[in-house]
């Protein structure tokens, strides 16, 4: 018989419930009340009752039945169902086989209803997904479904994060709760609506990455090929980006201007010699820098240092 994948959760059954988990997700505050693995011994009955919160039940092993309001449904491994808020229900394990159950109880508060919401404090796209999920959660049909989107493994992920206490474990637990909610809703979601995700302006995005790479590496032997490799694009594509988005300038001109900006800063902010500044800003030597600088500004680096101690000369 295959080992039970959630066996480790028996070692500390209340580990997750010791955490005061309060999750802000879009406009909602989600308070985790119960979060555990429990066993219904063969023949065990939980008589009719209801909860004020949402309670999600997952069956990783065993079988039994549930009555939701007045309708009875069989339960078996791989299924889950929702009870609450205020849904009367009855649970019973099979007479000859125990039934394991992973339970998540959450109280969900909509901050917009109390006037305590600040929409500027969260990501618009994430907030829209949160609203979509919670709205669907509140209207899920009262019958069990298959865990086709694998919400159950997130119970174990949360438990292991809590037990191992690694860097980011608390965040991992909270993200596991959100994944359980999302994957539960998706199990009932038969729609095939296409989500229009926020998209980048790829030209502007690639140009920004190229410029960031040049600014980070101008003091070395950087080439156009280096930038192209960094962005996984052709050199011709990179040159087109520069010409279109940087006033028609070539890579060589852009690189030289960035280096000259660094030279101007170094002349005013340090006592380094021109030779030292040249080597620290990607020029081959002081004589070459002298020639490039004079051609650009009409004066030598030393003259610039003397005449512009307060205000750097702009590079255009």
N, C-alpha and C positions, 0 to 999 in steps of 0.2 A: 504494500500500500504506500502511495506517495506521501511524503511528509507534508504536514500542514504548513503552508507558507507563512501563516500568521502566529505560529507557535510562540515566537519570541515575545509577543504582546502579553502572554500570560505571566511573565516574570514580574512585571510591575503594572498590574491592571489599571491603576489610577494615575499612571505617569502623566498622561496628557491632561487629565482633569485637574491636576495640581497647578497647571499653567492658567493664569488669568488672561485668556486670549480675547483681545478686543481688536477687531480688524476694521480699519477704515477702507472702504471700497467704493469709490465714487461718492455718491450722496448717502451711502448706508454705513451704519455702525453695526457690525456683526459680533455678537457676544457668544462665545462657545460655552455651552453649559455642560454638556456631556460629550465624551470623545473616547470610546473604549471598545474592547472586544468582550463579549459575554457569551455564556453557554446556556442554552435551554436543554436541560437534561431530557431524555426520552420521556414523552408523556406530559411534560410540564405545561401548565396552562397559565396564561396571564389574562385575567378576566377583563371585561370591557372597561376602558378608561380613556382619557384624553389628556392632551397637553396644551399649554398656552403657546408653546414654541414650535418651530419646525423640527421634526425628528425624522432623520433619514436612516433606514434600516437596510443593511446589505447582508446577504447570506453567502459566506465564502465556503460553507461546508454543511452537509446535513439536509434535512427537509422537515416540512411542517405545513402549517396553514395560517392564514390571517383572514380575519373578517373586518372589512372596512365599511363602517356604518351598518349595512345589512347584507353585504355581498361577500361571500366566501371565496377565497382564492388559494390554490396550492402554492407552496413555496419549495424551492430546491436551490442547490448550489448555483451561484452565478446570477441570482436575482436580487432585486431591491425594490423597496416601496417607500412612500412618504406618508407620514401621519402628522397632521397638524397644519396650522394650529386648530385646535378644537374639533378634531376628527375623531369620533368614537371608534375604537378598534379593539380587537381581541386577537391574541396570539397563542399558538399551540405547537409544540414540537411533536414530531411523529412518535407514535406509541412505542416503536422499537428502535428509533435512531435519534441521537441528539442533534440539535441544530445550533450551529455557531452563528453569531450575529455581530456585525460591526455597526456601531451606532454613533451618529453625530446629531446632537441637539444644538440648535442655534436660535438665538433670539435676534431678530433683524429689525433695526430701527431706521426709519427714513428721516434724515435730518431736515429735509425740506418741509416736513409736516409740523415741525416745531419752530420753524423760522431760524434755525441755527446753522444753516448751510452756507458755505462760502464756495461757490462754483470755481472761483479762481485758484483754489487750493489743490485741485486735482486735474489730471489729464482728461480732456474732453472725450477722447476715444475710449479710454478705459471706463469712464463714467457711463458712456452709452452702453457698453457691454454689460456693466453691472446692472443697469436699469433693465436691460433685456433679460438677463438671467433671473433677477429677482421677480420681475413681472411674470415670467413663465413659471417660476417656482411656486408662486401663489396660486397658479391655476392648473397645476399638474393634475391629470386625471387620477381618480382613486382606484388604481389597480396596479399590481406589480409589473415590472419590466425587467428585461435582461440588462446587465451591466455591460453593454456592448462597447462603451467608451472607456472601460477600465478605470473606474473611480476607486475601486477597492484598494489597489496597490498604494494609493496615497495615504491611506490609514497607516500602513506599515512604514511608508516614508516619513510621515510625521512622527511616529513612535521612535524610529531609529534616530531621527534628528534630535529628538528630545533626550534620548538615552545617551547618545554619543557626545552631545554638547559641543559640537565643533563650531568654528567661526561661521556665523550665519544660520545656525540651527533654528533660532527663534523665527527668523524670516522664512525659513524653509517650512516650518510648521504652519505658519499663517498662509503661505502660498498653497500648501496642501489642502487646507480647508476650502480655499477658493476653487481649486481644481475639482474637488469633490462636488461642490455645488454646480459648477459649469458642466461637468460630465454627467451629472444626474439629469439635468435639464435636457441635455442633448439626446439622452436615451429616448425621450418622448417626442423629440423635435423631428417631425417628418418633412418639414419644409426644406427646400433646396435653394433658399434665397442666397444670392451672391453678395458677399460683404465687400463694400468698396472701402478698402483700407486707405489711410492717408498715404499719399505717394510723394516721393522726392522729385524735385527738378534735377534730373540726373546730370545735366550739363553743369549746373551751378554746384552740385554736390561733388562731382569729379574735379572741377576746377578748384574748389576749396581744399580737397584732399591733396591735390598737386601742390598748391601754394603752401600748405602746412608742411609737406615733405621738404620742399625747397627751403623754407624758413628754418626747419629743424636741422638741415644738413648743408647749408650754404658754405660752412667753414671747411668743408672737405672737398674731395674730388668728385662732386656730384655731376652727373651727366643727364641728358634728356632720356637716354635709355634707362637710367636708374628710376626716374620718375614714371616712365611708361611701365616698367616691370612692377613697380609698387602698386600701380592701379590696374594692372593686367590689361593694358591697352596698348595700341601701337603708337610709335613715336609720331606718326602722321596725325593720329587722332588727338594726341596731346597738343601738338602745335596748332591744330585747328581750334581747340578750346582756348588757348592763350590768345590767339588772334581775334577770336570772337568776343571773349570776355575780359580781355586786358588791353584794350585800345590798340589792337593789331600788333602787339609786341611779340617778339620771338622769345623762346626759352633763354637764349644767351643774354638778351637784353634784360629780361626780368631777373635772372640770376645776378647779373652785374649790378643792377640797381639795388637789390637786396643786400649785396655785399658792401656797396658804397654807403648804404644807410648804416650798416654796422660799423664801418670805418668812421663815419661822422660821429657816431655815439662814442666810440673808443677814443677819438681825438679829444673830445670834450670831457669825458668822464674818467679818463685814466692818464697816467704819465708814461705810458708805453711809447717806445720809439716807433717810427713809421715802419721799420722793418718788422718789428714784433707784431704790430697791428696787421700788416699785410699777411703774415703767416697765420694769424689767428682768424682771419676773415676769408680765407680761401684763395687769396692772390699768391702768385708764385714767388713774389719778392717785392722789396721796397721800390725798386726801379720801375717795375711794371705798374705797381699801384700808383706811383708818382705820375706816370704817363696817362693812365686811365683817368685819374682824379683831375689832372689839369685839363684834359680834353673835355671832361664833363662840366667842371665848375669854373674853369678859367683861372684857377690859382692852385698852388701846391698844397698838400696836406698840412705842412708846417704853417703856411700863410693862413689857411682856414682855421687852424687851432688858435692862432693869435687874434684873428679878426672876428671869430664867431664863438667866443667862449660862453655867451649867455644863450644864444639861440641857434640850434643846429640848422644847417642849410638843407632845405627840402630837396629830395631827389625826385625828379619828374621825368 
